[in-house]
Amino acid sequence: METDSIVLEHLRAIRGSLDEIKLDIREMKGRLGILEAQYASLSNRLDRIDGRLERVEKRLELIDA
């Protein structure tokens, strides 16, 4: 009987640890999603800046049209 209660106690501790891990993973997924959105925003801005720079270079005849 004592062995059963020790096993149950350990299983409960493991379950609690798994619940904490699940919360940590959800938090990391949320943060990763935010980072992905920020990266996409920066990437779009850089693309627009690149296009503008190319137009300026063409106007100043710094590159072939």
VMD Tcl script that builds the backbone (N, CA, C; Angstrom):
set m [mol new atoms 195]
animate dup $m
set s [atomselect $m all]
$s set {name element resname resid chain x y z} {
  {N N MET 1 A 0.815 -1.194 0.000}
  {CA C MET 1 A 0.000 0.000 0.000}
  {C C MET 1 A 0.859 1.259 0.000}
  {N N GLU 2 A 1.910 1.233 0.805}
  {CA C GLU 2 A 2.786 2.415 0.876}
  {C C GLU 2 A 3.450 2.670 -0.478}
  {N N THR 3 A 3.801 1.595 -1.176}
  {CA C THR 3 A 4.418 1.724 -2.493}
  {C C THR 3 A 3.446 2.399 -3.459}
  {N N ASP 4 A 2.170 2.031 -3.382}
  {CA C ASP 4 A 1.162 2.636 -4.249}
  {C C ASP 4 A 1.072 4.142 -4.016}
  {N N SER 5 A 1.076 4.553 -2.748}
  {CA C SER 5 A 0.940 5.979 -2.469}
  {C C SER 5 A 2.194 6.748 -2.913}
  {N N ILE 6 A 3.356 6.137 -2.812}
  {CA C ILE 6 A 4.594 6.780 -3.276}
  {C C ILE 6 A 4.544 6.942 -4.789}
  {N N VAL 7 A 4.092 5.897 -5.480}
  {CA C VAL 7 A 3.988 5.957 -6.936}
  {C C VAL 7 A 2.996 7.049 -7.339}
  {N N LEU 8 A 1.838 7.081 -6.661}
  {CA C LEU 8 A 0.839 8.112 -6.960}
  {C C LEU 8 A 1.379 9.513 -6.688}
  {N N GLU 9 A 2.123 9.645 -5.624}
  {CA C GLU 9 A 2.720 10.942 -5.287}
  {C C GLU 9 A 3.680 11.391 -6.386}
  {N N HIS 10 A 4.483 10.496 -6.874}
  {CA C HIS 10 A 5.428 10.815 -7.946}
  {C C HIS 10 A 4.692 11.134 -9.243}
  {N N LEU 11 A 3.640 10.376 -9.528}
  {CA C LEU 11 A 2.866 10.645 -10.736}
  {C C LEU 11 A 2.206 12.020 -10.674}
  {N N ARG 12 A 1.715 12.403 -9.512}
  {CA C ARG 12 A 1.117 13.730 -9.357}
  {C C ARG 12 A 2.172 14.829 -9.554}
  {N N ALA 13 A 3.355 14.600 -9.027}
  {CA C ALA 13 A 4.437 15.577 -9.195}
  {C C ALA 13 A 4.811 15.710 -10.671}
  {N N ILE 14 A 4.860 14.581 -11.357}
  {CA C ILE 14 A 5.173 14.595 -12.790}
  {C C ILE 14 A 4.086 15.338 -13.550}
  {N N ARG 15 A 2.824 15.091 -13.212}
  {CA C ARG 15 A 1.712 15.787 -13.872}
  {C C ARG 15 A 1.817 17.290 -13.661}
  {N N GLY 16 A 2.138 17.701 -12.447}
  {CA C GLY 16 A 2.306 19.128 -12.161}
  {C C GLY 16 A 3.433 19.735 -12.973}
  {N N SER 17 A 4.523 19.004 -13.089}
  {CA C SER 17 A 5.663 19.489 -13.887}
  {C C SER 17 A 5.282 19.616 -15.355}
  {N N LEU 18 A 4.529 18.637 -15.854}
  {CA C LEU 18 A 4.100 18.692 -17.256}
  {C C LEU 18 A 3.182 19.875 -17.506}
  {N N ASP 19 A 2.307 20.182 -16.561}
  {CA C ASP 19 A 1.426 21.344 -16.704}
  {C C ASP 19 A 2.242 22.632 -16.785}
  {N N GLU 20 A 3.279 22.742 -15.967}
  {CA C GLU 20 A 4.151 23.918 -16.006}
  {C C GLU 20 A 4.881 24.014 -17.341}
  {N N ILE 21 A 5.330 22.884 -17.849}
  {CA C ILE 21 A 6.034 22.849 -19.130}
  {C C ILE 21 A 5.094 23.287 -20.248}
  {N N LYS 22 A 3.835 22.829 -20.203}
  {CA C LYS 22 A 2.858 23.224 -21.222}
  {C C LYS 22 A 2.649 24.732 -21.210}
  {N N LEU 23 A 2.580 25.327 -20.025}
  {CA C LEU 23 A 2.425 26.778 -19.932}
  {C C LEU 23 A 3.640 27.494 -20.505}
  {N N ASP 24 A 4.830 26.985 -20.197}
  {CA C ASP 24 A 6.057 27.585 -20.720}
  {C C ASP 24 A 6.089 27.512 -22.246}
  {N N ILE 25 A 5.665 26.382 -22.793}
  {CA C ILE 25 A 5.668 26.213 -24.251}
  {C C ILE 25 A 4.677 27.176 -24.887}
  {N N ARG 26 A 3.488 27.345 -24.279}
  {CA C ARG 26 A 2.509 28.292 -24.813}
  {C C ARG 26 A 3.077 29.715 -24.816}
  {N N GLU 27 A 3.766 30.066 -23.741}
  {CA C GLU 27 A 4.364 31.400 -23.650}
  {C C GLU 27 A 5.429 31.582 -24.730}
  {N N MET 28 A 6.257 30.555 -24.928}
  {CA C MET 28 A 7.299 30.643 -25.956}
  {C C MET 28 A 6.693 30.744 -27.347}
  {N N LYS 29 A 5.609 30.015 -27.604}
  {CA C LYS 29 A 4.948 30.101 -28.906}
  {C C LYS 29 A 4.405 31.506 -29.134}
  {N N GLY 30 A 3.837 32.091 -28.101}
  {CA C GLY 30 A 3.327 33.450 -28.211}
  {C C GLY 30 A 4.429 34.438 -28.525}
  {N N ARG 31 A 5.535 34.309 -27.823}
  {CA C ARG 31 A 6.668 35.213 -28.060}
  {C C ARG 31 A 7.250 35.007 -29.452}
  {N N LEU 32 A 7.314 33.758 -29.880}
  {CA C LEU 32 A 7.827 33.470 -31.223}
  {C C LEU 32 A 6.917 34.087 -32.281}
  {N N GLY 33 A 5.620 34.022 -32.060}
  {CA C GLY 33 A 4.679 34.640 -32.990}
  {C C GLY 33 A 4.891 36.137 -33.091}
  {N N ILE 34 A 5.137 36.778 -31.959}
  {CA C ILE 34 A 5.406 38.212 -31.950}
  {C C ILE 34 A 6.685 38.513 -32.726}
  {N N LEU 35 A 7.726 37.713 -32.495}
  {CA C LEU 35 A 8.991 37.919 -33.220}
  {C C LEU 35 A 8.812 37.735 -34.722}
  {N N GLU 36 A 8.023 36.740 -35.119}
  {CA C GLU 36 A 7.783 36.520 -36.540}
  {C C GLU 36 A 7.068 37.717 -37.161}
  {N N ALA 37 A 6.093 38.262 -36.454}
  {CA C ALA 37 A 5.366 39.426 -36.969}
  {C C ALA 37 A 6.292 40.633 -37.090}
  {N N GLN 38 A 7.144 40.836 -36.103}
  {CA C GLN 38 A 8.092 41.952 -36.154}
  {C C GLN 38 A 9.079 41.778 -37.300}
  {N N TYR 39 A 9.545 40.560 -37.503}
  {CA C TYR 39 A 10.469 40.290 -38.614}
  {C C TYR 39 A 9.796 40.572 -39.951}
  {N N ALA 40 A 8.560 40.134 -40.103}
  {CA C ALA 40 A 7.833 40.372 -41.356}
  {C C ALA 40 A 7.669 41.872 -41.596}
  {N N SER 41 A 7.364 42.616 -40.545}
  {CA C SER 41 A 7.206 44.062 -40.675}
  {C C SER 41 A 8.511 44.716 -41.105}
  {N N LEU 42 A 9.602 44.328 -40.467}
  {CA C LEU 42 A 10.912 44.881 -40.837}
  {C C LEU 42 A 11.296 44.511 -42.264}
  {N N SER 43 A 10.991 43.299 -42.643}
  {CA C SER 43 A 11.310 42.838 -43.988}
  {C C SER 43 A 10.556 43.667 -45.026}
  {N N ASN 44 A 9.280 43.934 -44.763}
  {CA C ASN 44 A 8.487 44.760 -45.682}
  {C C ASN 44 A 9.049 46.172 -45.771}
  {N N ARG 45 A 9.420 46.728 -44.633}
  {CA C ARG 45 A 9.988 48.085 -44.629}
  {C C ARG 45 A 11.284 48.130 -45.423}
  {N N LEU 46 A 12.129 47.125 -45.236}
  {CA C LEU 46 A 13.394 47.086 -45.981}
  {C C LEU 46 A 13.151 46.965 -47.479}
  {N N ASP 47 A 12.161 46.175 -47.855}
  {CA C ASP 47 A 11.831 46.046 -49.281}
  {C C ASP 47 A 11.401 47.394 -49.865}
  {N N ARG 48 A 10.596 48.128 -49.117}
  {CA C ARG 48 A 10.142 49.444 -49.600}
  {C C ARG 48 A 11.319 50.421 -49.701}
  {N N ILE 49 A 12.193 50.395 -48.709}
  {CA C ILE 49 A 13.372 51.275 -48.732}
  {C C ILE 49 A 14.262 50.922 -49.912}
  {N N ASP 50 A 14.414 49.636 -50.179}
  {CA C ASP 50 A 15.234 49.201 -51.314}
  {C C ASP 50 A 14.657 49.728 -52.627}
  {N N GLY 51 A 13.351 49.656 -52.763}
  {CA C GLY 51 A 12.704 50.172 -53.975}
  {C C GLY 51 A 12.891 51.669 -54.119}
  {N N ARG 52 A 12.751 52.384 -53.028}
  {CA C ARG 52 A 12.943 53.838 -53.060}
  {C C ARG 52 A 14.375 54.189 -53.434}
  {N N LEU 53 A 15.320 53.492 -52.831}
  {CA C LEU 53 A 16.735 53.744 -53.115}
  {C C LEU 53 A 17.044 53.489 -54.586}
  {N N GLU 54 A 16.475 52.424 -55.116}
  {CA C GLU 54 A 16.702 52.115 -56.525}
  {C C GLU 54 A 16.163 53.229 -57.417}
  {N N ARG 55 A 14.987 53.766 -57.098}
  {CA C ARG 55 A 14.425 54.869 -57.887}
  {C C ARG 55 A 15.304 56.119 -57.800}
  {N N VAL 56 A 15.812 56.416 -56.620}
  {CA C VAL 56 A 16.695 57.577 -56.440}
  {C C VAL 56 A 17.965 57.400 -57.259}
  {N N GLU 57 A 18.536 56.214 -57.214}
  {CA C GLU 57 A 19.766 55.945 -57.983}
  {C C GLU 57 A 19.529 56.105 -59.475}
  {N N LYS 58 A 18.361 55.649 -59.941}
  {CA C LYS 58 A 18.035 55.791 -61.373}
  {C C LYS 58 A 17.892 57.266 -61.744}
  {N N ARG 59 A 17.209 58.031 -60.883}
  {CA C ARG 59 A 17.030 59.461 -61.169}
  {C C ARG 59 A 18.357 60.208 -61.213}
  {N N LEU 60 A 19.272 59.825 -60.333}
  {CA C LEU 60 A 20.581 60.469 -60.300}
  {C C LEU 60 A 21.548 59.844 -61.300}
  {N N GLU 61 A 21.035 58.876 -62.052}
  {CA C GLU 61 A 21.825 58.168 -63.056}
  {C C GLU 61 A 23.070 57.513 -62.456}
  {N N LEU 62 A 22.886 56.982 -61.242}
  {CA C LEU 62 A 23.982 56.257 -60.605}
  {C C LEU 62 A 24.006 54.797 -61.037}
  {N N ILE 63 A 22.859 54.332 -61.564}
  {CA C ILE 63 A 22.796 52.961 -62.082}
  {C C ILE 63 A 22.074 53.023 -63.423}
  {N N ASP 64 A 22.260 51.981 -64.224}
  {CA C ASP 64 A 21.577 51.911 -65.513}
  {C C ASP 64 A 20.087 51.697 -65.305}
  {N N ALA 65 A 19.293 52.377 -66.107}
  {CA C ALA 65 A 17.833 52.278 -65.997}
  {C C ALA 65 A 17.310 50.993 -66.587}
}
mol reanalyze $m
mol bondsrecalc $m
mol representation Tube
mol addrep $m
